[in-house]
Amino acid sequence: LSLLPKTEIQNISNGIHGGPDYTELKSLGLDSERILDFSVCCNPYNAPRTVRDSLRNLNLKAYPDSQASELRLKIARKYGITTENILAGNGTTELIRLIASTYFNKGEKVLIPVPTYGEYETSSRLAGANIIEYHWKRLETSRLDVCDLVEAIGKESPKAVFLGNPNNPSGDYLKRDEMEKIAACLKDTLLIIDEAYINFVKEGQTAMPLIENGKTIILRSMTKDYGLAGLRLGYTVASVEIITNLRRVCPPWNVNIAAQKSGAAALEAENFLVQSIKKIRQSKEYLVGELAKLGYEVLPSTANFFLVKVKSGKSFRTALLSEGILVRDCTSFGMPEYIRIAPGTKEECRKLIKTIKKLKNEGRLNDND
Ligand SMILES: Cc1ncc(COP(=O)(O)O)c(C=O)c1O
């Protein structure tokens, strides 16, 4: 007797993401505590003391608040919305899955501009949706061709469109008026805008006001903003009707007490975010400049990460990992000649450049010749 899982998951493999693969590190004899990680695009600075203090004396015996009320109240105050417009999640990724399982019927079309964050596709496939891949068309100025995207949406009439803003891994960003243009063309389509990295975009504008159209869902990642990858925390902002529907499917107690408390404390430490964003921009400028000096093509990005053209992302990653440094091989994005780098602290970035120079001199980077 062979017990097969449901058909939708038969072609789904474990998603590839940035971040340490602890089994791989162990097999290489590397200490995960000592790895310099440029492969995840989180705030690289240690969360402020208030956040770490909030993790003391937690009542571990009690289930957490399923409503995450304190956290949602703080988010609501920050953006001038109501708590009924917010649902907290165990990272943005849980919310992406939740949206797909709440809204996508088997066989319905979901339009996903690619390359992008792989969880949009995985979640849609799990729900049995048909993926329509839309290949980003870039204008000369490296801006996305919004008119072309609008045309594609009109032609396909999908149930939903996912848009990373800024997009991972390219760092392309759509301004509010461009988002409004896309939203204006929607009939019976959900527009899911993933703003996981929007705080890192200079003068980045949220599309939150669009939730009033009842078709727009905004995703945010506190994991990224405050460097809480070990805890994971995200939230979604949408109309009361959409949030009510998501809540019906959301598992109870989905956000643990440590994530709820630290998220609420993080929102009180806005200066941390402002200061770290400043430093991340300086690190990014430094890295982009140094990599260009070394002859690498760096693609323009508005975000806290950028793509670098190398000969093979896989072998570049392997070479750096042997020195205890992790970058994102972009093969899984369909871009095997690229790596993605998210700047760390200035000191970490200096170490990265020094290591690349060393590997180059030793002929261990079969890269851009
Ligand atoms: C665009 C995008 N959205 C969401 C996430 C997931 O963030 P979280 O840790 O909040 O689930 C990522 C992580 O790589 C991402 O790149």
PDBQT file of the ligand as one rigid body, heavy atoms in Angstrom, charges set to zero:
ROOT
HETATM    1  C1  LIG A 401      10.196  39.024  -0.236  1.00  0.00    +0.000 C 
HETATM    2  C2  LIG A 401      10.182  38.245   1.031  1.00  0.00    +0.000 A 
HETATM    3  N1  LIG A 401       9.060  38.180   1.758  1.00  0.00    +0.000 NA
HETATM    4  C3  LIG A 401       9.016  37.496   2.899  1.00  0.00    +0.000 A 
HETATM    5  C4  LIG A 401      10.112  36.826   3.380  1.00  0.00    +0.000 A 
HETATM    6  C5  LIG A 401       9.996  36.021   4.645  1.00  0.00    +0.000 C 
HETATM    7  O1  LIG A 401      10.143  36.738   5.766  1.00  0.00    +0.000 OA
HETATM    8  P1  LIG A 401       9.666  36.135   7.167  1.00  0.00    +0.000 P 
HETATM    9  O2  LIG A 401      10.867  35.687   7.896  1.00  0.00    +0.000 OA
HETATM   10  O3  LIG A 401       8.970  37.294   7.813  1.00  0.00    +0.000 OA
HETATM   11  O4  LIG A 401       8.742  35.009   6.866  1.00  0.00    +0.000 OA
HETATM   12  C6  LIG A 401      11.301  36.856   2.666  1.00  0.00    +0.000 A 
HETATM   13  C7  LIG A 401      12.483  36.134   3.180  1.00  0.00    +0.000 C 
HETATM   14  O5  LIG A 401      13.416  35.844   2.511  1.00  0.00    +0.000 OA
HETATM   15  C8  LIG A 401      11.337  37.574   1.456  1.00  0.00    +0.000 A 
HETATM   16  O6  LIG A 401      12.447  37.638   0.728  1.00  0.00    +0.000 OA
ENDROOT
TORSDOF 0
